[in-house]
């Protein structure tokens, strides 16, 4: 199992709306994430917009590719793109750069 942590930056003026959008994530998006192998997935958001994501999966690149192949993810990423800083034309999920794990206490 891979544990994956990543950072993104939500525009500070959009933090409240970003939180609101995640109170009711589409059921078909949740189902697609589960089918693609995303488990124990959490997002943490600081008031200044720093977003920390964490998930567990058997193969992160395969899980990303599985999501990339879904229509619901294409729609979700298009809706979410405007919330983020510094995507350089990428969808938010494509801009995720996993952090290197340096310590874990099991």
KOLLUMVEX-242442 format. One record per atom (N, C-alpha, C): x, y, z; residue in one letter; atom name. Coordinates in Angstrom, 2 decimals. Layout:
% residues N
px,py,pz,res,atom
X,Y,Z,A,CA
...
***
This chain:
% residues 106
px,py,pz,res,atom
0.83,-1.18,0.00,X,N
0.00,0.00,0.00,X,CA
0.88,1.25,0.00,X,C
0.50,2.22,-0.80,X,N
1.18,3.51,-0.81,X,CA
0.35,4.51,-0.02,X,C
1.04,5.30,0.80,X,N
0.43,6.45,1.47,X,CA
0.92,7.67,0.72,X,C
0.00,8.50,0.28,X,N
0.34,9.65,-0.56,X,CA
-0.15,10.93,0.11,X,C
0.73,11.90,0.20,X,N
0.39,13.21,0.73,X,CA
0.80,14.24,-0.32,X,C
-0.05,15.25,-0.52,X,N
0.25,16.28,-1.51,X,CA
-0.25,17.64,-1.02,X,C
0.29,18.70,-1.62,X,N
-0.10,20.07,-1.30,X,CA
-0.64,20.76,-2.54,X,C
-1.63,21.60,-2.34,X,N
-2.11,22.53,-3.35,X,CA
-2.44,23.83,-2.62,X,C
-2.67,24.89,-3.37,X,N
-2.98,26.19,-2.75,X,CA
-4.30,26.70,-3.29,X,C
-5.30,26.77,-2.41,X,N
-6.61,27.33,-2.74,X,CA
-6.50,28.85,-2.64,X,C
-7.09,29.56,-3.58,X,N
-7.08,31.03,-3.54,X,CA
-7.74,31.47,-2.23,X,C
-7.08,32.36,-1.52,X,N
-7.55,32.75,-0.18,X,CA
-8.98,33.28,-0.20,X,C
-9.37,33.98,-1.26,X,N
-10.72,34.52,-1.33,X,CA
-11.77,33.45,-1.65,X,C
-11.33,32.22,-1.92,X,N
-12.26,31.15,-2.28,X,CA
-12.29,30.01,-1.26,X,C
-11.62,30.19,-0.14,X,N
-11.54,29.13,0.88,X,CA
-12.93,28.72,1.37,X,C
-13.78,29.68,1.69,X,N
-15.11,29.35,2.21,X,CA
-15.92,28.57,1.18,X,C
-15.89,28.99,-0.07,X,N
-16.64,28.27,-1.10,X,CA
-16.06,26.88,-1.36,X,C
-14.74,26.76,-1.29,X,N
-14.10,25.45,-1.46,X,CA
-14.59,24.49,-0.37,X,C
-14.61,24.97,0.86,X,N
-15.13,24.15,1.97,X,CA
-16.57,23.73,1.69,X,C
-17.38,24.68,1.27,X,N
-18.79,24.41,1.00,X,CA
-18.95,23.35,-0.08,X,C
-18.17,23.44,-1.16,X,N
-18.27,22.47,-2.25,X,CA
-17.95,21.05,-1.78,X,C
-17.10,20.93,-0.77,X,N
-16.71,19.61,-0.29,X,CA
-17.62,19.07,0.80,X,C
-18.62,19.82,1.19,X,N
-19.61,19.31,2.15,X,CA
-20.56,18.32,1.48,X,C
-20.67,18.41,0.17,X,N
-21.59,17.54,-0.56,X,CA
-20.96,17.12,-1.89,X,C
-19.88,16.34,-1.81,X,N
-19.22,15.85,-3.03,X,CA
-20.19,14.92,-3.75,X,C
-20.24,15.06,-5.06,X,N
-21.15,14.25,-5.88,X,CA
-20.99,12.76,-5.57,X,C
-22.09,12.06,-5.48,X,N
-22.07,10.62,-5.21,X,CA
-21.31,9.85,-6.29,X,C
-21.46,10.26,-7.56,X,N
-20.73,9.54,-8.62,X,CA
-19.24,9.82,-8.57,X,C
-18.82,10.96,-8.03,X,N
-17.39,11.24,-7.84,X,CA
-16.84,10.35,-6.73,X,C
-17.58,10.25,-5.63,X,N
-17.15,9.38,-4.53,X,CA
-17.03,7.93,-4.99,X,C
-18.00,7.48,-5.76,X,N
-17.98,6.10,-6.26,X,CA
-16.79,5.88,-7.19,X,C
-16.50,6.85,-8.04,X,N
-15.38,6.73,-8.97,X,CA
-14.05,6.66,-8.21,X,C
-13.91,7.49,-7.18,X,N
-12.68,7.44,-6.38,X,CA
-12.50,6.06,-5.75,X,C
-13.56,5.53,-5.19,X,N
-13.48,4.20,-4.57,X,CA
-13.12,3.12,-5.60,X,C
-13.79,3.16,-6.76,X,N
-13.49,2.17,-7.81,X,CA
-12.05,2.28,-8.29,X,C
-11.51,3.49,-8.31,X,N
-10.15,3.71,-8.79,X,CA
-9.09,3.33,-7.76,X,C
-9.52,3.02,-6.54,X,N
-8.56,2.56,-5.53,X,CA
-8.09,3.63,-4.57,X,C
-8.78,4.77,-4.51,X,N
-8.44,5.81,-3.53,X,CA
-9.12,5.44,-2.22,X,C
-8.33,5.22,-1.18,X,N
-8.88,4.85,0.13,X,CA
-8.36,5.81,1.19,X,C
-9.13,5.91,2.25,X,N
-8.74,6.73,3.39,X,CA
-8.29,8.12,2.93,X,C
-9.07,8.71,2.03,X,N
-8.73,9.98,1.39,X,CA
-9.25,11.14,2.23,X,C
-8.36,12.06,2.56,X,N
-8.72,13.24,3.35,X,CA
-8.11,14.48,2.74,X,C
-8.81,15.60,2.90,X,N
-8.29,16.91,2.55,X,CA
-8.32,17.77,3.80,X,C
-7.25,18.50,4.05,X,N
-7.15,19.41,5.18,X,CA
-6.86,20.79,4.61,X,C
-7.59,21.81,5.08,X,N
-7.47,23.14,4.52,X,CA
-7.21,24.16,5.61,X,C
-6.10,24.86,5.46,X,N
-5.75,25.94,6.38,X,CA
-6.46,27.22,5.92,X,C
-6.69,28.16,6.83,X,N
-7.43,29.38,6.51,X,CA
-6.77,30.21,5.41,X,C
-5.47,30.11,5.24,X,N
-4.79,30.88,4.18,X,CA
-4.84,30.17,2.83,X,C
-5.49,29.00,2.77,X,N
-5.66,28.29,1.51,X,CA
-4.73,27.12,1.29,X,C
-3.79,26.88,2.19,X,N
-2.93,25.70,2.03,X,CA
-3.77,24.45,2.17,X,C
-3.75,23.62,1.15,X,N
-4.53,22.38,1.13,X,CA
-3.57,21.20,1.20,X,C
-3.80,20.33,2.16,X,N
-3.01,19.11,2.31,X,CA
-3.94,17.93,2.04,X,C
-3.55,17.09,1.10,X,N
-4.32,15.90,0.79,X,CA
-3.58,14.65,1.21,X,C
-4.32,13.65,1.63,X,N
-3.74,12.37,2.03,X,CA
-4.65,11.26,1.52,X,C
-4.03,10.23,0.97,X,N
-4.79,9.05,0.55,X,CA
-3.92,7.81,0.63,X,C
-4.57,6.69,0.62,X,N
-3.89,5.40,0.56,X,CA
-4.39,4.66,-0.67,X,C
-3.49,3.97,-1.33,X,N
-3.83,3.25,-2.55,X,CA
-2.79,2.18,-2.81,X,C
-3.13,1.21,-3.62,X,N
-2.15,0.18,-3.96,X,CA
-1.12,0.70,-4.95,X,C
-1.53,1.57,-5.86,X,N
-0.65,2.10,-6.90,X,CA
-1.16,3.48,-7.28,X,C
-0.47,4.52,-6.83,X,N
-0.95,5.88,-7.02,X,CA
-1.08,6.25,-8.50,X,C
-0.10,5.92,-9.30,X,N
-0.18,6.28,-10.72,X,CA
-1.35,5.56,-11.41,X,C
-1.58,4.31,-11.05,X,N
-2.73,3.58,-11.61,X,CA
-4.04,4.19,-11.13,X,C
-4.10,4.59,-9.86,X,N
-5.31,5.21,-9.31,X,CA
-5.58,6.56,-9.98,X,C
-4.53,7.33,-10.22,X,N
-4.68,8.61,-10.93,X,CA
-5.17,8.38,-12.35,X,C
-4.58,7.41,-13.02,X,N
-4.97,7.12,-14.41,X,CA
-6.42,6.65,-14.48,X,C
-6.84,5.85,-13.51,X,N
-8.22,5.37,-13.49,X,CA
-9.19,6.54,-13.33,X,C
-8.85,7.49,-12.47,X,N
-9.70,8.66,-12.30,X,CA
-9.67,9.54,-13.54,X,C
-8.52,9.68,-14.14,X,N
-8.38,10.51,-15.33,X,CA
-9.26,10.00,-16.47,X,C
-9.56,8.71,-16.46,X,N
-10.37,8.10,-17.52,X,CA
-11.87,8.24,-17.29,X,C
-12.27,8.86,-16.17,X,N
-13.71,8.97,-15.89,X,CA
-14.25,10.33,-16.30,X,C
-15.48,10.31,-16.77,X,N
-16.17,11.55,-17.16,X,CA
-16.46,12.42,-15.94,X,C
-16.82,11.80,-14.82,X,N
-17.15,12.58,-13.63,X,CA
-15.93,13.33,-13.13,X,C
-14.76,12.75,-13.20,X,N
-13.55,13.44,-12.77,X,CA
-13.24,14.62,-13.69,X,C
-13.46,14.45,-14.98,X,N
-13.25,15.55,-15.92,X,CA
-14.14,16.74,-15.54,X,C
-15.41,16.47,-15.24,X,N
-16.33,17.54,-14.83,X,CA
-15.92,18.17,-13.50,X,C
-15.55,17.32,-12.52,X,N
-15.17,17.82,-11.19,X,CA
-13.92,18.69,-11.30,X,C
-12.91,18.22,-12.01,X,N
-11.66,18.98,-12.14,X,CA
-11.91,20.33,-12.83,X,C
-12.78,20.34,-13.83,X,N
-13.10,21.60,-14.51,X,CA
-13.76,22.59,-13.55,X,C
-14.65,22.09,-12.69,X,N
-15.30,22.96,-11.72,X,CA
-14.36,23.44,-10.63,X,C
-13.39,22.63,-10.25,X,N
-12.49,22.96,-9.15,X,CA
-11.28,23.80,-9.59,X,C
-10.93,23.78,-10.85,X,N
-9.70,24.43,-11.32,X,CA
-9.60,25.89,-10.90,X,C
-10.68,26.62,-10.94,X,N
-10.65,28.04,-10.60,X,CA
-10.38,28.34,-9.14,X,C
-10.43,27.34,-8.30,X,N
-10.18,27.54,-6.87,X,CA
-8.69,27.62,-6.53,X,C
-7.84,27.15,-7.43,X,N
-6.44,26.95,-7.09,X,CA
-5.50,27.98,-7.71,X,C
-4.41,28.24,-7.00,X,N
-3.31,29.05,-7.50,X,CA
-2.28,28.14,-8.17,X,C
-1.55,28.69,-9.10,X,N
-0.35,28.08,-9.68,X,CA
-0.55,26.69,-10.26,X,C
-1.61,26.50,-11.05,X,N
-1.80,25.21,-11.71,X,CA
-1.08,25.15,-13.05,X,C
-0.67,26.30,-13.57,X,N
0.04,26.37,-14.84,X,CA
-0.68,25.60,-15.95,X,C
-2.00,25.78,-16.01,X,N
-2.79,25.17,-17.07,X,CA
-3.17,23.72,-16.83,X,C
-2.75,23.14,-15.73,X,N
-3.08,21.74,-15.41,X,CA
-4.37,21.67,-14.62,X,C
-5.03,20.53,-14.69,X,N
-6.15,20.26,-13.79,X,CA
-5.59,20.06,-12.38,X,C
-6.38,20.35,-11.35,X,N
-5.87,20.20,-9.98,X,CA
-5.28,18.81,-9.69,X,C
-5.93,17.75,-10.15,X,N
-5.40,16.42,-9.86,X,CA
-4.09,16.16,-10.59,X,C
-3.88,16.77,-11.74,X,N
-2.62,16.62,-12.47,X,CA
-1.50,17.43,-11.82,X,C
-1.86,18.48,-11.09,X,N
-0.87,19.33,-10.44,X,CA
-0.40,18.78,-9.09,X,C
-1.05,17.74,-8.61,X,N
-0.65,17.14,-7.33,X,CA
0.75,16.55,-7.46,X,C
1.63,16.96,-6.58,X,N
2.97,16.40,-6.53,X,CA
3.15,15.74,-5.17,X,C
3.19,14.42,-5.13,X,N
3.33,13.76,-3.83,X,CA
4.59,14.19,-3.09,X,C
4.45,14.33,-1.79,X,N
5.58,14.65,-0.93,X,CA
6.33,13.37,-0.59,X,C
7.60,13.49,-0.34,X,N
8.40,12.33,0.08,X,CA
8.18,12.08,1.57,X,C
7.86,10.85,1.90,X,N
7.69,10.50,3.30,X,CA
9.07,10.34,3.94,X,C
9.27,10.98,5.06,X,N
10.55,10.87,5.76,X,CA
10.43,10.17,7.11,X,C
9.18,9.97,7.58,X,N
8.99,9.28,8.84,X,CA
7.56,8.78,8.92,X,C
7.39,7.61,9.53,X,N
6.05,7.04,9.77,X,CA
6.12,6.20,11.03,X,C
5.18,6.43,11.93,X,N
5.02,5.62,13.13,X,CA
3.74,4.82,12.96,X,C
3.87,3.52,12.85,X,N
2.70,2.67,12.66,X,CA
2.13,2.23,13.99,X,C
***
